[in-house]
Amino acid sequence: MENKIIDVCYISGSREVEVTFTNGARLACPVDALEMLTWTGSEFVSAPRPTDEQLSSVRVWAGGYAIDFPEINQNFDIDELVALLPIDRKLAGVTS
């Protein structure tokens, strides 16, 4: 069975998103470590730091392969989230 994201929530006290996978594993990711970009019409630039309110609307996206922050037009797939882990190895069954 392929492992997908089944739930995500934003934790304002630590500015983290907690992702839950179909196998029960959970991953907490610091939001400020995610590369958030915005298109100016000619180039991508760093997006302004989002507020807790903007981040609280995070949802599972792309059939469980990503998370989406609709208030700020940002989304991140499983590989981008796992890349934030401070280890140099693949996690069995967690990557897409």
MOPAC internal coordinates of N, CA, C and O (Angstrom, degrees):
PM7 1SCF
backbone

  N    0.0000 0     0.00 0     0.00 0    0    0    0
  C    1.4605 1     0.00 0     0.00 0    1    0    0
  C    1.5248 1   109.59 1     0.00 0    2    1    0
  O    1.2310 1   121.16 1   -46.09 1    3    2    1
  N    1.2984 1   115.39 1   133.91 1    3    2    1
  C    1.4513 1   121.02 1   179.73 1    5    3    2
  C    1.5255 1   110.23 1   -75.97 1    6    5    3
  O    1.2310 1   121.04 1   -41.68 1    7    6    5
  N    1.3194 1   115.61 1   138.32 1    7    6    5
  C    1.4540 1   120.54 1  -178.91 1    9    7    6
  C    1.5264 1   110.13 1   -87.21 1   10    9    7
  O    1.2310 1   120.68 1   -53.82 1   11   10    9
  N    1.3235 1   116.30 1   126.18 1   11   10    9
  C    1.4621 1   122.24 1   179.88 1   13   11   10
  C    1.5192 1   109.75 1  -129.38 1   14   13   11
  O    1.2310 1   121.24 1   -14.10 1   15   14   13
  N    1.3155 1   115.24 1   165.90 1   15   14   13
  C    1.4604 1   121.54 1   174.93 1   17   15   14
  C    1.5259 1   107.84 1   -78.69 1   18   17   15
  O    1.2310 1   120.63 1   -50.34 1   19   18   17
  N    1.3329 1   116.41 1   129.66 1   19   18   17
  C    1.4677 1   119.68 1   177.61 1   21   19   18
  C    1.5259 1   112.33 1  -113.51 1   22   21   19
  O    1.2310 1   120.25 1   164.50 1   23   22   21
  N    1.3394 1   117.12 1   -15.50 1   23   22   21
  C    1.4621 1   119.69 1   179.49 1   25   23   22
  C    1.5176 1   108.85 1  -156.93 1   26   25   23
  O    1.2310 1   120.82 1   -29.76 1   27   26   25
  N    1.3145 1   116.04 1   150.24 1   27   26   25
  C    1.4591 1   121.72 1   175.31 1   29   27   26
  C    1.5193 1   107.89 1  -148.85 1   30   29   27
  O    1.2310 1   120.86 1   -37.94 1   31   30   29
  N    1.3207 1   115.95 1   142.06 1   31   30   29
  C    1.4634 1   120.01 1   175.43 1   33   31   30
  C    1.5243 1   108.84 1  -143.75 1   34   33   31
  O    1.2310 1   121.25 1   -26.30 1   35   34   33
  N    1.3109 1   115.22 1   153.70 1   35   34   33
  C    1.4591 1   121.87 1   177.93 1   37   35   34
  C    1.5199 1   108.75 1   -98.60 1   38   37   35
  O    1.2310 1   120.48 1   -46.77 1   39   38   37
  N    1.3370 1   116.68 1   133.23 1   39   38   37
  C    1.4635 1   123.29 1   178.73 1   41   39   38
  C    1.5262 1   107.07 1  -109.89 1   42   41   39
  O    1.2310 1   120.36 1   -76.43 1   43   42   41
  N    1.3277 1   116.92 1   103.57 1   43   42   41
  C    1.4633 1   120.83 1  -172.64 1   45   43   42
  C    1.5274 1   113.50 1   -66.84 1   46   45   43
  O    1.2310 1   119.72 1   144.96 1   47   46   45
  N    1.3275 1   118.15 1   -35.04 1   47   46   45
  C    1.4629 1   120.77 1  -177.72 1   49   47   46
  C    1.5154 1   113.74 1   -59.52 1   50   49   47
  O    1.2310 1   120.60 1   147.11 1   51   50   49
  N    1.3224 1   116.46 1   -32.89 1   51   50   49
  C    1.4643 1   121.18 1  -179.16 1   53   51   50
  C    1.5323 1   112.80 1  -113.85 1   54   53   51
  O    1.2310 1   120.36 1   179.83 1   55   54   53
  N    1.3337 1   116.92 1    -0.17 1   55   54   53
  C    1.4704 1   122.96 1  -176.17 1   57   55   54
  C    1.5266 1   110.47 1    51.89 1   58   57   55
  O    1.2310 1   121.26 1  -127.94 1   59   58   57
  N    1.3404 1   115.20 1    52.06 1   59   58   57
  C    1.4574 1   121.79 1   178.20 1   61   59   58
  C    1.5210 1   110.00 1  -123.85 1   62   61   59
  O    1.2310 1   121.34 1   -25.98 1   63   62   61
  N    1.3242 1   115.04 1   154.02 1   63   62   61
  C    1.4547 1   120.28 1   166.54 1   65   63   62
  C    1.5194 1   106.45 1  -106.43 1   66   65   63
  O    1.2310 1   121.19 1   -44.96 1   67   66   65
  N    1.3249 1   115.33 1   135.04 1   67   66   65
  C    1.4573 1   120.30 1   175.99 1   69   67   66
  C    1.5146 1   107.80 1  -107.63 1   70   69   67
  O    1.2310 1   121.28 1   -58.64 1   71   70   69
  N    1.3215 1   115.16 1   121.36 1   71   70   69
  C    1.4531 1   123.02 1  -177.82 1   73   71   70
  C    1.5247 1   108.21 1  -107.07 1   74   73   71
  O    1.2310 1   120.28 1   -46.78 1   75   74   73
  N    1.3257 1   117.07 1   133.22 1   75   74   73
  C    1.4612 1   122.43 1   176.30 1   77   75   74
  C    1.5225 1   108.55 1  -112.67 1   78   77   75
  O    1.2310 1   121.19 1   -46.75 1   79   78   77
  N    1.3418 1   115.32 1   133.25 1   79   78   77
  C    1.4585 1   122.11 1  -178.23 1   81   79   78
  C    1.5238 1   110.97 1  -101.96 1   82   81   79
  O    1.2310 1   120.78 1   -15.54 1   83   82   81
  N    1.3270 1   116.11 1   164.46 1   83   82   81
  C    1.4641 1   121.30 1  -178.32 1   85   83   82
  C    1.5223 1   112.84 1   -59.79 1   86   85   83
  O    1.2310 1   119.51 1   153.87 1   87   86   85
  N    1.3301 1   118.53 1   -26.13 1   87   86   85
  C    1.4627 1   120.78 1   179.75 1   89   87   86
  C    1.5302 1   112.60 1   -85.43 1   90   89   87
  O    1.2310 1   120.39 1  -176.65 1   91   90   89
  N    1.3421 1   116.87 1     3.35 1   91   90   89
  C    1.4569 1   121.51 1   179.29 1   93   91   90
  C    1.5141 1   114.31 1    93.20 1   94   93   91
  O    1.2310 1   119.88 1   168.58 1   95   94   93
  N    1.3300 1   117.84 1   -11.42 1   95   94   93
  C    1.4640 1   120.97 1   178.28 1   97   95   94
  C    1.5233 1   109.80 1   -65.86 1   98   97   95
  O    1.2310 1   121.28 1   -32.67 1   99   98   97
  N    1.3353 1   115.16 1   147.33 1   99   98   97
  C    1.4656 1   120.84 1   176.71 1  101   99   98
  C    1.5185 1   109.08 1  -125.66 1  102  101   99
  O    1.2310 1   121.04 1   -32.01 1  103  102  101
  N    1.3078 1   115.62 1   147.99 1  103  102  101
  C    1.4500 1   122.46 1  -179.86 1  105  103  102
  C    1.5176 1   108.08 1  -135.51 1  106  105  103
  O    1.2310 1   120.49 1   -55.79 1  107  106  105
  N    1.3333 1   116.67 1   124.21 1  107  106  105
  C    1.4655 1   121.38 1   175.94 1  109  107  106
  C    1.5248 1   107.69 1  -102.53 1  110  109  107
  O    1.2310 1   120.73 1   -54.39 1  111  110  109
  N    1.3227 1   116.20 1   125.61 1  111  110  109
  C    1.4611 1   122.01 1  -177.11 1  113  111  110
  C    1.5211 1   110.06 1  -119.93 1  114  113  111
  O    1.2310 1   119.81 1   -49.00 1  115  114  113
  N    1.3292 1   117.98 1   131.00 1  115  114  113
  C    1.4604 1   119.68 1   175.68 1  117  115  114
  C    1.5352 1   110.03 1   -70.10 1  118  117  115
  O    1.2310 1   120.71 1   -58.79 1  119  118  117
  N    1.3032 1   116.24 1   121.21 1  119  118  117
  C    1.4654 1   121.08 1  -177.15 1  121  119  118
  C    1.5217 1   111.28 1   -59.36 1  122  121  119
  O    1.2310 1   120.34 1   141.87 1  123  122  121
  N    1.3172 1   116.96 1   -38.13 1  123  122  121
  C    1.4600 1   119.59 1  -176.62 1  125  123  122
  C    1.5295 1   112.98 1   -70.40 1  126  125  123
  O    1.2310 1   119.82 1   170.31 1  127  126  125
  N    1.3359 1   117.96 1    -9.69 1  127  126  125
  C    1.4635 1   121.56 1   175.68 1  129  127  126
  C    1.5310 1   111.75 1   -88.07 1  130  129  127
  O    1.2310 1   120.12 1   167.13 1  131  130  129
  N    1.3250 1   117.38 1   -12.87 1  131  130  129
  C    1.4638 1   121.32 1   178.26 1  133  131  130
  C    1.5239 1   109.51 1   -76.64 1  134  133  131
  O    1.2310 1   120.45 1   -42.01 1  135  134  133
  N    1.3222 1   116.74 1   137.99 1  135  134  133
  C    1.4583 1   120.21 1   179.40 1  137  135  134
  C    1.5283 1   109.23 1   -82.33 1  138  137  135
  O    1.2310 1   121.08 1   -74.57 1  139  138  137
  N    1.3191 1   115.54 1   105.43 1  139  138  137
  C    1.4666 1   121.07 1  -179.72 1  141  139  138
  C    1.5189 1   108.53 1  -103.11 1  142  141  139
  O    1.2310 1   121.56 1   -57.08 1  143  142  141
  N    1.3353 1   114.62 1   122.92 1  143  142  141
  C    1.4559 1   121.39 1  -176.65 1  145  143  142
  C    1.5170 1   110.33 1  -123.51 1  146  145  143
  O    1.2310 1   121.23 1   -23.27 1  147  146  145
  N    1.3089 1   115.25 1   156.73 1  147  146  145
  C    1.4597 1   121.33 1   174.51 1  149  147  146
  C    1.5309 1   108.29 1  -133.16 1  150  149  147
  O    1.2310 1   120.66 1   -33.34 1  151  150  149
  N    1.3113 1   116.35 1   146.66 1  151  150  149
  C    1.4635 1   122.97 1  -178.54 1  153  151  150
  C    1.5162 1   109.33 1   -91.34 1  154  153  151
  O    1.2310 1   120.20 1   -52.82 1  155  154  153
  N    1.3320 1   117.22 1   127.18 1  155  154  153
  C    1.4623 1   121.61 1  -179.05 1  157  155  154
  C    1.5216 1   112.53 1   -92.03 1  158  157  155
  O    1.2310 1   120.44 1   172.76 1  159  158  157
  N    1.3165 1   116.77 1    -7.24 1  159  158  157
  C    1.4567 1   121.06 1  -174.07 1  161  159  158
  C    1.5126 1   110.59 1   110.51 1  162  161  159
  O    1.2310 1   120.93 1   158.07 1  163  162  161
  N    1.3391 1   115.83 1   -21.93 1  163  162  161
  C    1.4579 1   119.55 1   177.72 1  165  163  162
  C    1.5266 1   113.05 1  -133.74 1  166  165  163
  O    1.2310 1   120.65 1   163.98 1  167  166  165
  N    1.3424 1   116.36 1   -16.02 1  167  166  165
  C    1.4632 1   119.45 1   179.62 1  169  167  166
  C    1.5271 1   110.89 1  -161.56 1  170  169  167
  O    1.2310 1   121.36 1   -18.25 1  171  170  169
  N    1.3262 1   114.99 1   161.75 1  171  170  169
  C    1.4576 1   120.67 1   173.47 1  173  171  170
  C    1.5209 1   108.76 1   -89.38 1  174  173  171
  O    1.2310 1   120.84 1   -44.31 1  175  174  173
  N    1.3250 1   116.00 1   135.69 1  175  174  173
  C    1.4662 1   122.14 1   176.56 1  177  175  174
  C    1.5246 1   108.16 1  -131.29 1  178  177  175
  O    1.2310 1   120.76 1   -18.15 1  179  178  177
  N    1.3060 1   116.16 1   161.85 1  179  178  177
  C    1.4625 1   120.15 1   177.98 1  181  179  178
  C    1.5198 1   110.05 1   -60.52 1  182  181  179
  O    1.2310 1   121.15 1   -46.19 1  183  182  181
  N    1.3233 1   115.41 1   133.81 1  183  182  181
  C    1.4678 1   121.11 1   178.55 1  185  183  182
  C    1.5270 1   109.11 1   -78.78 1  186  185  183
  O    1.2310 1   120.09 1   -26.74 1  187  186  185
  N    1.3295 1   117.43 1   153.26 1  187  186  185
  C    1.4673 1   119.90 1   175.29 1  189  187  186
  C    1.5285 1   110.36 1   -60.48 1  190  189  187
  O    1.2310 1   120.71 1   -28.06 1  191  190  189
  N    1.3220 1   116.25 1   151.94 1  191  190  189
  C    1.4669 1   120.84 1   179.25 1  193  191  190
  C    1.5275 1   108.95 1   -63.81 1  194  193  191
  O    1.2310 1   120.17 1   -57.53 1  195  194  193
  N    1.3354 1   117.29 1   122.47 1  195  194  193
  C    1.4675 1   119.89 1  -177.78 1  197  195  194
  C    1.5253 1   112.30 1   -73.02 1  198  197  195
  O    1.2310 1   121.38 1   -26.45 1  199  198  197
  N    1.3180 1   114.97 1   153.55 1  199  198  197
  C    1.4641 1   121.47 1   178.21 1  201  199  198
  C    1.5264 1   109.91 1   -83.32 1  202  201  199
  O    1.2310 1   121.10 1   -15.68 1  203  202  201
  N    1.3299 1   115.50 1   164.32 1  203  202  201
  C    1.4626 1   120.11 1   175.62 1  205  203  202
  C    1.5245 1   110.78 1   -58.24 1  206  205  203
  O    1.2310 1   120.49 1   139.79 1  207  206  205
  N    1.3131 1   116.67 1   -40.21 1  207  206  205
  C    1.4680 1   120.55 1  -179.94 1  209  207  206
  C    1.5296 1   110.99 1   -61.36 1  210  209  207
  O    1.2310 1   120.14 1   136.71 1  211  210  209
  N    1.3200 1   117.34 1   -43.29 1  211  210  209
  C    1.4658 1   120.79 1   179.21 1  213  211  210
  C    1.5279 1   111.64 1   -65.02 1  214  213  211
  O    1.2310 1   120.37 1   143.97 1  215  214  213
  N    1.3133 1   116.90 1   -36.03 1  215  214  213
  C    1.4628 1   121.29 1  -177.31 1  217  215  214
  C    1.5209 1   112.80 1   -78.11 1  218  217  215
  O    1.2310 1   120.27 1   156.95 1  219  218  217
  N    1.3158 1   117.09 1   -23.05 1  219  218  217
  C    1.4701 1   120.68 1  -174.85 1  221  219  218
  C    1.5289 1   113.44 1   -68.15 1  222  221  219
  O    1.2310 1   119.91 1   165.22 1  223  222  221
  N    1.3173 1   117.77 1   -14.78 1  223  222  221
  C    1.4660 1   120.29 1  -179.65 1  225  223  222
  C    1.5327 1   112.52 1   -90.58 1  226  225  223
  O    1.2310 1   120.01 1  -164.80 1  227  226  225
  N    1.3290 1   117.58 1    15.20 1  227  226  225
  C    1.4702 1   121.12 1  -179.41 1  229  227  226
  C    1.5261 1   110.24 1   -56.69 1  230  229  227
  O    1.2310 1   121.14 1   -35.02 1  231  230  229
  N    1.3319 1   115.43 1   144.98 1  231  230  229
  C    1.4648 1   120.38 1  -177.83 1  233  231  230
  C    1.5265 1   109.95 1  -145.40 1  234  233  231
  O    1.2310 1   121.17 1   -19.93 1  235  234  233
  N    1.3290 1   115.37 1   160.07 1  235  234  233
  C    1.4632 1   121.49 1   172.70 1  237  235  234
  C    1.5253 1   106.76 1   -69.58 1  238  237  235
  O    1.2310 1   120.20 1   -39.41 1  239  238  237
  N    1.3113 1   117.23 1   140.59 1  239  238  237
  C    1.4592 1   121.27 1  -172.84 1  241  239  238
  C    1.5266 1   109.77 1  -140.87 1  242  241  239
  O    1.2310 1   120.28 1   -17.29 1  243  242  241
  N    1.2873 1   117.07 1   162.71 1  243  242  241
  C    1.4743 1   124.69 1   175.04 1  245  243  242
  C    1.5255 1   112.20 1    55.13 1  246  245  243
  O    1.2310 1   120.80 1  -136.30 1  247  246  245
  N    1.3165 1   116.08 1    43.70 1  247  246  245
  C    1.4561 1   120.62 1   176.39 1  249  247  246
  C    1.5147 1   114.98 1    66.29 1  250  249  247
  O    1.2310 1   120.46 1  -155.71 1  251  250  249
  N    1.3373 1   116.72 1    24.29 1  251  250  249
  C    1.4614 1   121.04 1   179.19 1  253  251  250
  C    1.5190 1   114.23 1    96.19 1  254  253  251
  O    1.2310 1   120.24 1  -174.29 1  255  254  253
  N    1.3118 1   117.15 1     5.71 1  255  254  253
  C    1.4650 1   120.92 1   179.97 1  257  255  254
  C    1.5243 1   113.08 1   -97.63 1  258  257  255
  O    1.2310 1   120.08 1   178.40 1  259  258  257
  N    1.3256 1   117.45 1    -1.60 1  259  258  257
  C    1.4600 1   120.39 1  -177.05 1  261  259  258
  C    1.5246 1   109.85 1  -159.33 1  262  261  259
  O    1.2310 1   121.67 1    -9.48 1  263  262  261
  N    1.3413 1   114.40 1   170.52 1  263  262  261
  C    1.4621 1   121.06 1   170.63 1  265  263  262
  C    1.5205 1   107.62 1  -119.29 1  266  265  263
  O    1.2310 1   120.83 1   -25.28 1  267  266  265
  N    1.3175 1   116.02 1   154.72 1  267  266  265
  C    1.4575 1   121.60 1  -175.68 1  269  267  266
  C    1.5181 1   109.83 1  -134.16 1  270  269  267
  O    1.2310 1   121.08 1   -44.02 1  271  270  269
  N    1.3288 1   115.54 1   135.98 1  271  270  269
  C    1.4623 1   122.90 1   172.41 1  273  271  270
  C    1.5313 1   106.56 1  -108.41 1  274  273  271
  O    1.2310 1   119.51 1   -90.78 1  275  274  273
  N    1.3393 1   118.55 1    89.22 1  275  274  273
  C    1.4643 1   120.58 1  -173.10 1  277  275  274
  C    1.5260 1   114.41 1   -63.45 1  278  277  275
  O    1.2310 1   119.98 1   151.38 1  279  278  277
  N    1.3120 1   117.65 1   -28.62 1  279  278  277
  C    1.4729 1   120.32 1  -178.62 1  281  279  278
  C    1.5282 1   112.53 1   -67.00 1  282  281  279
  O    1.2310 1   120.50 1   155.50 1  283  282  281
  N    1.3423 1   116.66 1   -24.50 1  283  282  281
  C    1.4655 1   120.07 1  -176.69 1  285  283  282
  C    1.5345 1   112.70 1  -123.05 1  286  285  283
  O    1.2310 1   120.56 1  -169.44 1  287  286  285
  N    1.3353 1   116.54 1    10.56 1  287  286  285
  C    1.4728 1   121.76 1   177.35 1  289  287  286
  C    1.5277 1   113.04 1    53.64 1  290  289  287
  O    1.2310 1   120.87 1  -130.85 1  291  290  289
  N    1.3304 1   115.95 1    49.15 1  291  290  289
  C    1.4635 1   121.56 1   178.08 1  293  291  290
  C    1.5226 1   108.46 1  -128.67 1  294  293  291
  O    1.2310 1   120.56 1   -40.52 1  295  294  293
  N    1.3277 1   116.54 1   139.48 1  295  294  293
  C    1.4655 1   120.06 1   173.55 1  297  295  294
  C    1.5207 1   109.30 1  -143.02 1  298  297  295
  O    1.2310 1   121.60 1   -26.84 1  299  298  297
  N    1.3407 1   114.54 1   153.16 1  299  298  297
  C    1.4608 1   121.41 1  -174.75 1  301  299  298
  C    1.5161 1   109.14 1  -139.44 1  302  301  299
  O    1.2310 1   120.77 1   -47.81 1  303  302  301
  N    1.3330 1   116.13 1   132.19 1  303  302  301
  C    1.4636 1   118.89 1   179.85 1  305  303  302
  C    1.5284 1   110.67 1   -86.84 1  306  305  303
  O    1.2310 1   121.10 1    -7.20 1  307  306  305
  N    1.3270 1   115.49 1   172.80 1  307  306  305
  C    1.4642 1   121.31 1  -176.22 1  309  307  306
  C    1.5237 1   111.05 1   -56.04 1  310  309  307
  O    1.2310 1   119.93 1   135.80 1  311  310  309
  N    1.3192 1   117.74 1   -44.20 1  311  310  309
  C    1.4640 1   120.23 1  -178.33 1  313  311  310
  C    1.5243 1   112.15 1   -61.10 1  314  313  311
  O    1.2310 1   120.00 1   142.28 1  315  314  313
  N    1.3290 1   117.60 1   -37.72 1  315  314  313
  C    1.4650 1   120.45 1   178.19 1  317  315  314
  C    1.5265 1   111.39 1   -65.85 1  318  317  315
  O    1.2310 1   120.50 1   143.09 1  319  318  317
  N    1.3259 1   116.66 1   -36.91 1  319  318  317
  C    1.4626 1   120.36 1   178.99 1  321  319  318
  C    1.5248 1   111.10 1   -71.08 1  322  321  319
  O    1.2310 1   120.22 1   134.82 1  323  322  321
  N    1.3267 1   117.19 1   -45.18 1  323  322  321
  C    1.4651 1   121.43 1  -179.80 1  325  323  322
  C    1.5317 1   110.64 1   -64.73 1  326  325  323
  O    1.2310 1   120.02 1   149.13 1  327  326  325
  N    1.3285 1   117.57 1   -30.87 1  327  326  325
  C    1.4656 1   121.16 1   179.25 1  329  327  326
  C    1.5266 1   112.37 1   -62.17 1  330  329  327
  O    1.2310 1   119.86 1   161.95 1  331  330  329
  N    1.3274 1   117.87 1   -18.05 1  331  330  329
  C    1.4642 1   121.00 1   178.80 1  333  331  330
  C    1.5242 1   112.64 1   -77.72 1  334  333  331
  O    1.2310 1   120.44 1   167.46 1  335  334  333
  N    1.3420 1   116.76 1   -12.54 1  335  334  333
  C    1.4628 1   119.84 1   179.79 1  337  335  334
  C    1.5249 1   110.14 1   -65.90 1  338  337  335
  O    1.2310 1   120.14 1   -39.50 1  339  338  337
  N    1.3295 1   117.33 1   140.50 1  339  338  337
  C    1.4716 1   120.59 1  -177.81 1  341  339  338
  C    1.5275 1   112.67 1   -83.65 1  342  341  339
  O    1.2310 1   120.63 1  -136.23 1  343  342  341
  N    1.3253 1   116.40 1    43.77 1  343  342  341
  C    1.4598 1   120.90 1   179.38 1  345  343  342
  C    1.5128 1   109.01 1  -134.85 1  346  345  343
  O    1.2310 1   120.77 1   -22.52 1  347  346  345
  N    1.3141 1   116.14 1   157.48 1  347  346  345
  C    1.4573 1   121.01 1  -177.95 1  349  347  346
  C    1.5252 1   110.06 1  -112.56 1  350  349  347
  O    1.2310 1   121.02 1  -121.75 1  351  350  349
  N    1.3410 1   115.65 1    58.25 1  351  350  349
  C    1.4572 1   120.45 1   177.86 1  353  351  350
  C    1.5189 1   108.73 1  -155.64 1  354  353  351
  O    1.2310 1   121.11 1   -22.82 1  355  354  353
  N    1.3119 1   115.49 1   157.18 1  355  354  353
  C    1.4599 1   120.82 1   176.63 1  357  355  354
  C    1.5198 1   109.58 1   -81.19 1  358  357  355
  O    1.2310 1   120.28 1   -35.01 1  359  358  357
  N    1.3050 1   117.08 1   144.99 1  359  358  357
  C    1.4538 1   121.68 1   175.33 1  361  359  358
  C    1.5168 1   108.07 1   -94.28 1  362  361  359
  O    1.2310 1   120.44 1   -54.97 1  363  362  361
  N    1.3006 1   116.76 1   125.03 1  363  362  361
  C    1.4637 1   121.48 1  -178.03 1  365  363  362
  C    1.5170 1   111.02 1   -59.01 1  366  365  363
  O    1.2310 1   120.99 1   -57.06 1  367  366  365
  N    1.3199 1   115.72 1   122.94 1  367  366  365
  C    1.4548 1   120.72 1   174.40 1  369  367  366
  C    1.5110 1   115.79 1    76.42 1  370  369  367
  O    1.2310 1   118.94 1  -173.11 1  371  370  369
  N    1.3292 1   119.62 1     6.89 1  371  370  369
  C    1.4591 1   120.00 1  -178.27 1  373  371  370
  C    1.5151 1   111.30 1  -103.32 1  374  373  371
  O    1.2310 1   119.45 1   152.93 1  375  374  373
  N    1.3207 1   118.65 1   -27.07 1  375  374  373
  C    1.4525 1   119.38 1  -179.41 1  377  375  374
  C    1.5128 1   110.66 1   -84.72 1  378  377  375
  O    1.2310 1   121.43 1   -22.12 1  379  378  377
  N    1.3048 1   114.86 1   157.88 1  379  378  377
  C    1.4675 1   119.97 1  -177.78 1  381  379  378
  C    1.4980 1   111.73 1   -77.19 1  382  381  379
  O    1.2310 1   120.10 1   180.00 1  383  382  381

